[in-house]
Amino acid sequence: MEGMPKNPNFKEAIEDLVLKMPIANFIGMRFTKIELGFVEIVIPYREELSFTKGVFQAGPVGMLMDIAACCAVGTKLPSGWAFSTIDFTTKIVAPAMGESFIARGHAVSSGKSISVGSAEVFGISNGIEKLCAAGLVTTRNFEIRN
């Protein structure tokens, strides 16, 4: 873990923000690790999100990459701030196959209004991880107003 967090409750803030999103519940997303500048997210394979039997379509893979990278950036924001994707790119490097998928997001650059994160997505079969995608995300950071 690097430096001091701007929000000492960043773990709870990330979980609260993201797990309220209906899509997070739909895909069965759960955090397995949240550290300053890093998150790990796991989702199960779902036939409804497949391209063909046993293979995730590119959209859910990109979505998982986007959420992981954004959340990594979000761990570095002050209390009362949130983020929104303004640009992302996902590069599929292998078919997204597995019983589940894990994404690991990293904060690359953390600014006041714009930040950049990266993430890798792995398919997990029989406990073995295989890289299936990598990408970059740019976020707009903003203060939450009540």
N, C-alpha and C positions, 0 to 999 in steps of 0.2 A: 504494500500500500504506500502511496506517495503523498507527501505533504499533509497539510491539515485541511479537512473538508470545510467548505464555506457553509455547509449545512450539516451540523452534527447528526441530524436524523435523516441523512440522505437515503439510507436503505428503506426506511418506512415510507419516505416521500415517493420514491420510485415505485415501490409496490402499490401504494395507494393510487397513484396516477395511472399506472398502466393496467393494473388488474381490474379497474373500473371500466375499461374499454370492453364493449360487448365482444369484439373480435378475439380478445385474449381469452375470454371464457369459452367461446365457440371452438377455438383450436386446442383448448386444454393446456394452455401455457402455464408454466410454473418456473419461478426463479430457483436455481440451485446454488447461485453464488452472486453476491452483490458486494463489490469492494469499490473503493475510490478509483474511478477511471476504468472499471472492468465489471462486466456482468456475464453471467452464464444462464441461458434459458433453455428449457427442454420442452418439447411437444411430442405427443404420440403421433404415429402414422394414422391418418384418417382417409378412408377410401373416398369420401366426398371431395377431398382436395387433390385427388390423383389425376395424373395424365393418362395413365393406363394402370392396370392392376399392379400394385406394388411400387409404383414410381410417383412421387409427388410432382405436381405441375410446377412450373417455374414461379408462378405468382406467389404461392405460399412460402416458397424458399426465399424469395426476395423480401417478402413481408417479415419473415423471421430475422433475416439479416438486418433489415431496417430497424426493427424494434430493438434488437440487441445493441446495435451501434448507437442509436439514440439514447437508450438507457445508460450506456457507459458515459456518454456526454452529460446526461442528466445528473449523474452522481457528483459532478463538479459544480453544479449551479447553487446559488445561495438559496436559503429557505424562502419559500413563497414564489419561486420561479419555476417555469416549465419550458418545454421545448416542442417544436413542431418541425417535421421534415420539410425542407424546401427543395432538396435535390438528393437523388440517390442513384447509384449504379450497382448492379449485381452481375457478376460474371459466373456463369454456371460452368464448372470444370469437370463434372461427372454426373451421371444420373443420380437423382436424389432418392435413394432406396434405403430402407431400413425399418425397424420396428418403431424407432423414435428418431428424433433429430435434436441436435444440440447446437446452439449458436453461442459464440463467444465474442462479445463486443468490447472494444477498446476505445477510450477517448484519445484522439490524435492531437487535437488542438481545441482549447477551450477559451473562447472569448466572451465578452459581455453580451453581444447580440448575435454573433454567428459562431458556431462550433463545428468541428468535423470529427466523425467517428468512423471506425472500421469494424468489420465483423467477418467471421468465417462460420460457415454452416457445415456440419458433418452429419451424415447418416450413420446410425448405429445399428449394426446387425450382429447378433450373438456376442455383444459386448465389444465389438471392434468398430472403431470410428473410421469413416472414410470421408475425406473432404469432398463436398459437392458444390460449394459456392463460396465466393468472397466478394466483398464490396465496400464501398465508401458511402457515407451519408453526411450531408450538410444540414444543420439545424438552425432555425431561428429561435433564439431564446427570448423569453418575455416574462415580465412580472405578472403574476396572477392577480387580477383585480376582482374583488368581491362585489 
